Amino acid sequence: MQLAGHLKNLVQDNQIMAVLLGIILGVVFPHVFSPLNNYTTQLLILVFFFSSLRLSLDEIVSYGRDWRLLTNSALFMLVLMPFALYLPVLPFAPDWAVALLIMGAMPTGMTIALVAEFFGGKTSLALVITAVTSLLAPITIPLVTKVALGTAVPIPMFSMFWSLFLTIVIPFVLAMVLKSRIPKRIAKHDSLWRNISVVAFGLLVTGITAASVTGNPISISWRDGAVLAFTLPWLAILIWAAYRITPWRTPPERMTVALCMLYMNNTLALYVADKFFKDQNATPKQIMLLMVVNALLPMVKIAAARVLHKTPHIQK
């Protein structure tokens, strides 16, 4: 019983380990865990349904009305980020510049609603930013690639909208209906919904990573290492800048915005890399960049903890 209690506390206090453990298992044992990738949609639905049981509908509506917040976030993520990552690397590593452009042009990842909670952020705000950037991405990605590369990358708009509806809207609506019918029971088992979300999220990351690595062996040259070494601190600077774009919001909200800028839709990035830039070996580069992003997450968590510690009287 004591061991079970320790394991439960480990999961609750260090949920970000689900991401890191999933990546490690996916990279080391790709053939074992790649079948999980066949259940990506089901796992996403589970993550959003159980996460939505813990959301506030009033908060979501309130954030949806802040047009300045959503405009600044969307412009920073979908326009500024891709060019900020692309241009510095272009002169000495054009192939990596393309990979960074792809990553930077992506909307917020669909599991950010769960990740935001790990950092003490606002889950409702993360969900709203996910929806807005995902709806705009089919328009902005072709424009960004056209300006940067001279050729537009078409995004399957209907498929993306359907995925958004299936994995976010339907689970959210079902969760809100349940909360309105049996609110006390839902609130009573709050920690259970959280733990189920964490497990589903860990399996999701493991499956995506394993499927991406299978057939795409990763080898890192000195030049690759130099690009990755540059990308890590540069991404950190961009995330710090993202924290500054919404000064009228509370620190947890601003930190959530910054986290949304970092936590990109890696599934879509891998799709674009594999379909349109296979000749530039873009897919393995996306996997390496995924590792860089996740290497930053513990640092962001430390920074977030300091922000929240310095502002004890904020409204959470």
N, C-alpha and C positions, 0 to 999 in steps of 0.2 A: 504493500500500500504506500509506503514511504517513497519507494522508487517511482511509482506511478505519479505521486504528487510532484516529485522533482521533475519528471518528464513533462508534466502538464505545465508547470511554471516555466520550464525552458521554452516550450512552444509559445506560451503567452507573452513572455518577456523578450524573446528573440525571434519573432516571426520572420524577420528578414533572412534568417538562416534557411528558411524553406526555399528561398530563391537561390542562394549560394549552393545549398546541398543539391537542389535540382539540377543546376548547371554542371556541377562536378559529376554527378551520377550519369547525366546525359552524355557528357564528353568521354568519361572513362568506360562506360558500358552502353554504347549507342545501340547495339543490336538487341540488347536485353530490353531497353526502355522505349525504343522507337515505336513499338505498337501502340503506346499510349497516345501518340499523335493522332491516331484514328478517332480518338474520343475528345478532340479539342473543343468542339462545340458543346458537347455534354458537360465537360468540366467547366467551361466558361459560364454556362447556364447555372450550374451549381454555385459557383463563386458569386455570381451576381444575385442569385435568389437569396442565399443565406446572408450575404452582405446587406442586401436591401431590407431584410428584416430588422436591421439595426439603424436604418436611415430615418431622417426626419423630412417629411414631405414639405412642411413649412419652410425649412431651410433651403430645400432645392428650389422652390418657387422664388424665394428671396434672392438667391444667387442668380437665377435666370433673368431677373429684372435689372441686374447691374450691368448695363450695356458697356460701360467703360471697362469693367473687369474682364468681360468676355472678349471685347475687341482687342484690348492690350494683349491678353493671353494668346488669342488666335494669331495676331500679327507677329508676335515674338516667336511663337512656335513654328508656324507654317511658312513664314517669309524670312525673318531675320536669322533663325537658327540654321537653315540649310546653307545660306550663303556665308555665314560666320564660320561654319565648319569647312566649307568647300574651298574658299579663296586662299586661306593661309597655306594650305597643303598643295595647291595646284601647281606652283612652279617646280617643285622637286619630286612630287609623287602624284601624277595626274590620275592614275588608277585608284589610289587611295582617296583622292579628292572626290571621285565619283561615288565611292562607297560612303564617304562622309556626307555627301549631298543627299544620297538616298536616305540615310539614317535621320538627318536633320529635317527632311521634308515630311517625315511621318507625323501623324496625329498622336495624341496621348494613347498609351496602351490601355486596353479594355479592362485590365485587372488593377488599374491604379486605385480604384475605389477601396480595395482591400489594402493595398500597399500604403496608402495615405494614413490609414489608421495606425499602422505600425510606427509611424513617425510622429504621432500625436497631432496629425493634421485634420482637416475637415473632409470627411468622406463624401458628404453631399456636394461640396464644391468640386471635388475631384470628378465625381460622376457627371456634373454639368459640363465641365471643361472637356471631358472625354467625348460627350455627345456633340458638342459644338465643333471641336476640331475634326472629329470623324466625319461629320456632315460636310465640312468645308474641304477636306483633303482631296476628294475626287476632282475638285476644281483647281486647287492650288498646286498639287503635285505636277500635273501636266504643264502648268504655267512656269513653275520654278525650273523644271528640267528643260523646258524650251529656252528660257533665258540663259541658263548656265551652259547647256550642252548643244543647243541649236536644234534639238529634237524633243518633241513632247512624248512623255510616257503615259499611255492611256491607262486609266484605272477602271476596273469593272464596277461602275457606279451602282448598278442595280444590286449586284452581288454584295457590295460593301454595305449598302443601306439595309438589305435583307439580313445580313449578319448582325448589324447593329440592332435591328428590331428584334431578332430572335434571341440574341444573347443578353441584351440590356433591357429593352422595353418590356417584353413579355414577363421575364422574371421579376422586374420591378413592380409591374402592375399586380401580379399574383401576390407578391409579398405585401403590398399595401392593402390588398383586400383581406389577407389573413390578419394583418395588424389591426384592421378596423373591426374584424369579427371577434377575435380572441386576443385582445391586447395584453391582458395579464399573463396568459400562458406564454406568449411570445417574449415578453420582458423577462419572465422567470428563467428562461433557458438561453439568455443572451450569450453566455460564455460558450455554450454548445454550438450555436450558430457560427460564432467566431472561429472555433476550432475546426469545424467542418469546412469552412471557407479556406482556412490555412492549408489543410490537407489537400483539398481539391486544387488549390493554387500551386502547391508544391509538385503535384503530379502533372499539372499542366506545363509548368516550366521544364520539368524533366523530359516529358514527351517531345516538346517542341525542340529542345536542345539536341536530344538524341537523334531525331529525324533530320535535323539540319546537318549534324556532323556525319551521319551515314552517307557515304558516297562523296563527301566533301572533306577529304583529309586536310588537316590544318598543319601548316609548316610556317614557322616565323623566321624570316631573314633579319639581318641587321637593320635593313631599311624599314621593314615592317615594325620592328621593335622601336625604332626612332619615331615613327609616326604615332604609334600607340602611346609612347612616352610623352609626346607633345599633346596628344588628344586628351589625356587624363586631366592635367591641370587646366587646359583651355576649356574643357567642358565645365570644370568646377567654377571657372570665372564666369562663364555664361549663365550658370545656374544661380550664382550670386547676383548677377545682373537681373535675372528674372525675378528674384526676390524684391527688387527695387521698383518694379514697374507698377505696383498697386499700393502706393504708400497710404492710401486712405483706409485700407483694410487692416484687420488685426494681424499680429505676427503669425498665429497658426494658419490663417487664411493665406497670407503671403508666402509662407513656407509651402503650403499645399500647391500654390501656383508654380513655384520654383520646381517642386518635385514633379509636377505634371510635364514641365518642359524637359526634364531628364528622362522620365519613364515613357519611352516612345513605343509605338506599336511595332514590335520586332517581327511579329508574324507577317505583317504587310511588307516590312522592309525586306524580309527574306524572299517573299513572293516577287517583289519588283526586281531584286537583284538576280534571282534565278531566271526569270522570264525575259528580262530585257538587257541584262549586263553579264551574261554568263561568259562571254568571250573575254571579259576583263577580270574573271575570277572573283566576282563581287560577293558571292555567297559566303565563302570562308572568311572574307573580310568582315562581313556583317556579324558573323559568329564571334570573331575576335573583338569587335566593337561592343557586342552585347556583354562580353566579359568585362570590358572597360567600364561600361555603364554600371554594372552590378558591383564592380570594385569600388565605385564612388558611393554607392548607397550607404555603407557603414559610416563613411565620413559625413554624409548628409544627415544621417541619424544623430551623430554626435553634435553637429551644428544645430539641428532642430531641438535637441534636448537643451542646449545652452540658451536658445531663443526662448523656449517655454519656461525655463528656470528663471530667466531675468524678467519675465512678465507674469508674475503670479496672479495678478488681479484681472487678467484678461478673461473675456467670456468664452468659455469652451463649449 
